[in-house]
Amino acid sequence: MSAWTRDWVFVFRRLAASPGLVLAVVVSIGLGIAANATIFAMVSRFVLRAAPVGDPATLVSVHTTHDGERCCNAFSWPTYMDVRDQARSFSGVAAFDELIPASINGKGDPERVWGQATTTNYFDVAQLGMAVGRGFSGDEDHAQVIVLGHRLWQRRFAGDPDIVGKSVTLSGRPFTVVGVAPVGYRGVDFVLDPEFWVPLGNGPQLNPTEPSREARGYHWLQVIARLQPGVTHEEADAELRTMAGRFAAAYPETDKGNGFRFEQAGSLPPRDRGTILTFLAALSIVVLLVLCIAGANVTNLLLAQAAERSQEMAVRLALGATRGALQRLMLMESVVLALGGGLFGFALSLWATQALSAFHFPAPVPLDLNVHADWRVLLYTFALSVGSGVVLGLAPAWAASHPILSSALKGGGGLARPGRRWNFRSVLIVAQVAMSVVLLCVRLTNRDRLGVAAVICGLVLLCLAAGPEGAGTFDVAHRCGLLVGAVALAGASIVVGNVYRKAHPAVLGALAGFLFGLFGISVRVLPSLGPGHLVTDPATYAAIVSSVTGFLFFTTALQRGSVTAATAALVVGETAVPSLVGLVLLGDTTRAGFAPLGVAGFLLAVGGALSLSRYGEIGEPTGPVV
């Protein structure tokens, strides 16, 4: 058996022995990845997916512009005819009226549907192969023929394979079916949702408001064109600019200042592209921050596991294992966990995209806003999972492979470094707070900004002053006392929250912080993480009581008032309690000569929290809320 195979076997055995850790990491990473995969599904649907036509790279949508404006307008019929007849960069140019309403018969009562009226060369230019039948022929501009959309064919005609040649009633007029569009084809526009196509000559019958074809100043047609083989976009653009100048000279009243613009067919509507891309970019940043926050939690869990395994790693090093081999082993574990989270996240994204697709946006015209997790989303999820596993596992892998051998072999704190300890886990907490403030997009006054900065700077100073972690622990009696204290604090918090219903959110946040601090102490003093020990140890139940009630009180604080006040008090509370208990009872120390810095950091954090609790009513409405 090769070394790699042995490592993989060991990794899976190790993870199977820690189901709690696996569940926590998979769920944490999975939720973050699910959010990212869902947003990327939108990006894939509206930005990356090509039009469902033949050779989509050479099919372009052409628009008119005025006075060099970036945004676009439709074509008039004479302008379309001029471009179709004179442009040499295109092998074909087709036009269509993007939406016309009609009622159609079939199975059941008549149904109102929307379709498009197109020039007869539309399907030839799109190079669209029909599911059944054909497109329009050149002599059918005024013929009452129709191409059905695949969904309409299935829904109204039960997918009749002999539908070609049969007559259907469209707005009281008989139309002969000549073809059925392929599955998934809803036009070259990714947003509109037409379900039938008729020749443009039938437009006035179905849409009495359609303008006269002779009106050069009335723009109502959308245009697509197929580039000639070997013609570049630059060459086509140059020809269109030349034609625009020629048209302006020939028709100054309607075409002066006009120009042309084109992009690949199926792109976002030019008028709305900037807004949509900005919105998707903002959502992508938000969900990446969510993943970063979840990743910080996971890194903290993996660092705690690395500390728990310091003796194992020290023994491996003493027996000749290299640090690189140990780091590879730890990274393999984190990547496996991240892949599990990615699988869970992809499953969640499938559900989320189905839920989004089931929502029908209220609009006067049919819109196709369906979002699905396709192969791009799967590939993105896989890459994000592997990347997350590597990034989140780097710090734990480095820490686990650099234990203090003399201390770790004796079962002590093998990762603690006397006189030099940067508390990376505390740094992660500070980073989570900073990212959460950004994520919440809270509007801050200058006083609020100073308060937030004071809290963060105070926590950073505490991190800098933190010395080696003490080797002290709690015996059974002390752990029982910890459980009693957690229950008492939870009971007192419940009394405060219910009796004093107008309690300031900072008070509730501080109580939640104290409870979370007790949770951290309870986890720290657990003598073993074995299932048998966890079930019988009072510290386990202290952790459960303190975490659950802490979460409830923090949510109550958020409901009652300022997010900033509650969060600042929470952070100080959950930092102060473990710090004081560690210093007084567990043998923690500050770095040599850094005690004043630690005191200053503590006072700065508390002062900032008090400032926010007094003035941090951010975003509170001053008038009645309707």
HURA-V877548 format. One record per pair of residues at least 12 apart in sequence whose ideal C-beta (glycine too) atoms are under 6 Angstrom apart, sorted by the first residue. I is the first residue (numbers start at 1). J is the second residue. D is the distance in whole Angstrom. If there is no record, write none. Layout:
BEGIN
i:I j:J d:D
i:I j:J d:D
END
This chain:
BEGIN
i:7 j:329 d:6
i:11 j:332 d:5
i:11 j:333 d:5
i:11 j:336 d:6
i:25 j:298 d:5
i:25 j:337 d:5
i:26 j:340 d:4
i:26 j:341 d:5
i:26 j:344 d:5
i:28 j:294 d:5
i:28 j:297 d:5
i:28 j:298 d:5
i:29 j:298 d:6
i:29 j:338 d:6
i:29 j:341 d:3
i:30 j:341 d:4
i:30 j:344 d:3
i:30 j:345 d:4
i:32 j:290 d:5
i:32 j:291 d:3
i:32 j:294 d:4
i:33 j:341 d:6
i:33 j:342 d:5
i:33 j:345 d:3
i:33 j:384 d:6
i:34 j:345 d:4
i:34 j:348 d:4
i:34 j:349 d:5
i:35 j:287 d:4
i:35 j:290 d:5
i:36 j:287 d:5
i:36 j:291 d:6
i:37 j:345 d:6
i:37 j:346 d:6
i:37 j:349 d:4
i:37 j:377 d:5
i:37 j:381 d:5
i:38 j:349 d:5
i:38 j:352 d:4
i:39 j:283 d:5
i:39 j:284 d:5
i:39 j:287 d:5
i:40 j:377 d:6
i:40 j:380 d:5
i:41 j:353 d:5
i:41 j:371 d:5
i:41 j:373 d:5
i:41 j:377 d:5
i:42 j:371 d:6
i:43 j:280 d:6
i:44 j:374 d:6
i:44 j:376 d:4
i:44 j:377 d:6
i:45 j:371 d:5
i:50 j:266 d:6
i:51 j:188 d:5
i:51 j:265 d:5
i:51 j:266 d:3
i:52 j:184 d:6
i:52 j:185 d:5
i:53 j:126 d:4
i:53 j:127 d:6
i:53 j:128 d:6
i:54 j:127 d:3
i:58 j:226 d:6
i:58 j:227 d:4
i:59 j:226 d:6
i:59 j:265 d:4
i:60 j:225 d:5
i:60 j:262 d:4
i:60 j:264 d:6
i:60 j:265 d:6
i:61 j:224 d:6
i:61 j:265 d:5
i:62 j:223 d:5
i:62 j:225 d:5
i:62 j:262 d:4
i:63 j:261 d:5
i:64 j:258 d:6
i:65 j:259 d:5
i:65 j:261 d:5
i:66 j:257 d:6
i:66 j:258 d:6
i:67 j:257 d:4
i:71 j:271 d:5
i:72 j:261 d:6
i:72 j:270 d:4
i:73 j:219 d:5
i:74 j:219 d:4
i:74 j:220 d:6
i:74 j:221 d:6
i:74 j:222 d:6
i:75 j:221 d:4
i:75 j:223 d:5
i:76 j:216 d:5
i:76 j:218 d:6
i:76 j:219 d:5
i:77 j:213 d:4
i:78 j:216 d:4
i:80 j:95 d:5
i:80 j:221 d:5
i:80 j:223 d:6
i:89 j:228 d:6
i:89 j:231 d:5
i:89 j:235 d:6
i:89 j:236 d:4
i:89 j:239 d:5
i:90 j:225 d:4
i:90 j:226 d:6
i:91 j:226 d:5
i:91 j:228 d:5
i:92 j:121 d:6
i:92 j:125 d:4
i:92 j:226 d:5
i:93 j:225 d:4
i:94 j:119 d:5
i:94 j:121 d:5
i:94 j:122 d:4
i:94 j:125 d:4
i:94 j:224 d:5
i:95 j:119 d:5
i:95 j:221 d:4
i:95 j:223 d:5
i:96 j:116 d:5
i:96 j:118 d:4
i:96 j:122 d:6
i:96 j:222 d:6
i:97 j:117 d:4
i:97 j:203 d:6
i:98 j:222 d:5
i:99 j:114 d:5
i:99 j:365 d:6
i:100 j:115 d:6
i:100 j:117 d:6
i:100 j:206 d:5
i:100 j:207 d:5
i:101 j:114 d:6
i:102 j:170 d:5
i:102 j:171 d:4
i:102 j:206 d:5
i:103 j:171 d:6
i:104 j:170 d:5
i:105 j:169 d:4
i:106 j:156 d:3
i:106 j:157 d:5
i:107 j:156 d:6
i:113 j:195 d:5
i:114 j:194 d:6
i:114 j:366 d:5
i:115 j:194 d:5
i:115 j:195 d:6
i:115 j:196 d:4
i:115 j:197 d:6
i:116 j:194 d:5
i:116 j:197 d:5
i:117 j:198 d:5
i:117 j:200 d:5
i:117 j:203 d:4
i:118 j:197 d:5
i:118 j:200 d:6
i:119 j:200 d:5
i:120 j:136 d:4
i:120 j:138 d:5
i:120 j:140 d:6
i:120 j:141 d:5
i:120 j:199 d:6
i:123 j:135 d:3
i:125 j:224 d:6
i:125 j:226 d:5
i:130 j:179 d:4
i:131 j:150 d:6
i:131 j:180 d:5
i:131 j:182 d:5
i:132 j:164 d:6
i:132 j:180 d:4
i:133 j:164 d:4
i:133 j:178 d:5
i:133 j:179 d:3
i:134 j:178 d:6
i:134 j:179 d:5
i:135 j:179 d:6
i:136 j:199 d:6
i:140 j:199 d:5
i:141 j:199 d:5
i:141 j:201 d:4
i:142 j:201 d:4
i:144 j:175 d:5
i:145 j:176 d:5
i:145 j:178 d:5
i:146 j:175 d:4
i:146 j:177 d:6
i:146 j:196 d:6
i:146 j:198 d:5
i:147 j:179 d:5
i:147 j:181 d:6
i:147 j:197 d:4
i:148 j:180 d:5
i:148 j:196 d:6
i:149 j:181 d:5
i:149 j:195 d:4
i:149 j:196 d:6
i:150 j:181 d:6
i:150 j:183 d:5
i:152 j:195 d:4
i:153 j:180 d:5
i:163 j:177 d:5
i:164 j:177 d:6
i:171 j:206 d:6
i:186 j:368 d:5
i:188 j:224 d:6
i:188 j:265 d:5
i:188 j:266 d:5
i:190 j:266 d:6
i:191 j:367 d:6
i:193 j:366 d:4
i:193 j:367 d:6
i:193 j:368 d:4
i:216 j:254 d:5
i:217 j:254 d:4
i:224 j:265 d:5
i:240 j:260 d:4
i:244 j:258 d:6
i:244 j:259 d:5
i:244 j:260 d:6
i:289 j:435 d:5
i:289 j:439 d:5
i:292 j:435 d:6
i:293 j:432 d:5
i:293 j:435 d:5
i:295 j:392 d:5
i:296 j:428 d:4
i:296 j:431 d:6
i:296 j:432 d:5
i:298 j:392 d:5
i:299 j:392 d:5
i:299 j:395 d:6
i:299 j:428 d:6
i:300 j:425 d:5
i:300 j:428 d:6
i:302 j:396 d:4
i:303 j:396 d:5
i:303 j:425 d:5
i:306 j:396 d:4
i:306 j:399 d:5
i:306 j:400 d:4
i:307 j:415 d:5
i:310 j:403 d:4
i:310 j:408 d:4
i:310 j:414 d:3
i:310 j:415 d:5
i:311 j:408 d:5
i:311 j:411 d:6
i:313 j:326 d:6
i:313 j:400 d:5
i:313 j:403 d:5
i:314 j:403 d:5
i:314 j:405 d:5
i:314 j:408 d:4
i:314 j:409 d:5
i:314 j:414 d:6
i:323 j:401 d:4
i:326 j:401 d:4
i:327 j:397 d:4
i:327 j:401 d:5
i:330 j:393 d:6
i:330 j:396 d:6
i:330 j:397 d:4
i:330 j:400 d:5
i:331 j:393 d:5
i:331 j:397 d:5
i:334 j:389 d:5
i:334 j:392 d:6
i:334 j:393 d:3
i:335 j:389 d:3
i:338 j:385 d:5
i:338 j:388 d:5
i:338 j:389 d:3
i:339 j:385 d:5
i:342 j:381 d:5
i:342 j:385 d:3
i:346 j:381 d:5
i:349 j:373 d:5
i:350 j:373 d:5
i:353 j:371 d:5
i:353 j:372 d:6
i:353 j:373 d:5
i:356 j:371 d:5
i:357 j:370 d:4
i:357 j:371 d:6
i:395 j:424 d:6
i:399 j:415 d:5
i:403 j:415 d:6
i:412 j:471 d:6
i:413 j:469 d:5
i:413 j:471 d:6
i:416 j:468 d:4
i:416 j:469 d:5
i:418 j:468 d:5
i:419 j:592 d:6
i:421 j:467 d:6
i:421 j:468 d:6
i:423 j:463 d:5
i:423 j:466 d:4
i:426 j:463 d:4
i:427 j:463 d:6
i:430 j:459 d:5
i:433 j:571 d:6
i:442 j:618 d:5
i:443 j:619 d:6
i:447 j:615 d:5
i:448 j:616 d:5
i:448 j:618 d:6
i:451 j:608 d:5
i:451 j:611 d:4
i:451 j:612 d:4
i:454 j:604 d:5
i:454 j:608 d:3
i:455 j:568 d:5
i:455 j:605 d:5
i:455 j:608 d:4
i:455 j:609 d:6
i:457 j:604 d:6
i:458 j:601 d:5
i:458 j:604 d:4
i:458 j:605 d:3
i:459 j:605 d:6
i:461 j:597 d:6
i:461 j:601 d:3
i:462 j:598 d:6
i:462 j:601 d:4
i:465 j:590 d:5
i:465 j:594 d:4
i:465 j:597 d:5
i:465 j:598 d:3
i:467 j:589 d:4
i:467 j:590 d:5
i:467 j:591 d:4
i:470 j:586 d:4
i:470 j:587 d:3
i:470 j:588 d:4
i:471 j:587 d:6
i:472 j:586 d:4
i:472 j:587 d:4
i:473 j:525 d:5
i:474 j:525 d:4
i:479 j:538 d:5
i:479 j:539 d:4
i:480 j:538 d:5
i:482 j:522 d:6
i:482 j:539 d:6
i:482 j:542 d:5
i:483 j:538 d:4
i:483 j:541 d:6
i:483 j:542 d:4
i:486 j:518 d:5
i:486 j:542 d:4
i:486 j:545 d:5
i:486 j:546 d:4
i:487 j:545 d:6
i:490 j:545 d:6
i:490 j:549 d:4
i:493 j:511 d:4
i:493 j:553 d:5
i:497 j:556 d:6
i:505 j:557 d:4
i:505 j:560 d:5
i:505 j:561 d:3
i:505 j:562 d:6
i:505 j:565 d:5
i:505 j:566 d:4
i:506 j:565 d:4
i:506 j:569 d:4
i:506 j:613 d:3
i:508 j:553 d:5
i:508 j:556 d:6
i:508 j:557 d:4
i:509 j:557 d:4
i:509 j:566 d:4
i:509 j:569 d:4
i:509 j:570 d:4
i:510 j:569 d:4
i:510 j:573 d:5
i:511 j:553 d:5
i:512 j:550 d:5
i:512 j:553 d:4
i:512 j:554 d:4
i:512 j:570 d:5
i:513 j:570 d:4
i:513 j:573 d:2
i:513 j:574 d:4
i:514 j:573 d:5
i:514 j:577 d:5
i:515 j:546 d:4
i:515 j:549 d:5
i:515 j:550 d:3
i:516 j:550 d:5
i:516 j:574 d:4
i:517 j:574 d:5
i:517 j:577 d:3
i:517 j:578 d:5
i:518 j:546 d:4
i:519 j:543 d:5
i:519 j:546 d:4
i:519 j:547 d:5
i:520 j:578 d:5
i:521 j:578 d:6
i:521 j:581 d:5
i:522 j:539 d:5
i:522 j:542 d:4
i:522 j:543 d:4
i:523 j:543 d:6
i:525 j:539 d:6
i:526 j:539 d:5
i:554 j:570 d:6
i:562 j:616 d:5
i:562 j:617 d:5
i:562 j:618 d:5
i:564 j:612 d:5
i:564 j:616 d:4
i:564 j:618 d:5
i:565 j:612 d:5
i:565 j:613 d:4
i:565 j:616 d:4
i:568 j:609 d:4
i:568 j:612 d:4
i:569 j:609 d:5
i:569 j:613 d:6
i:572 j:605 d:5
i:572 j:606 d:6
i:572 j:609 d:4
END
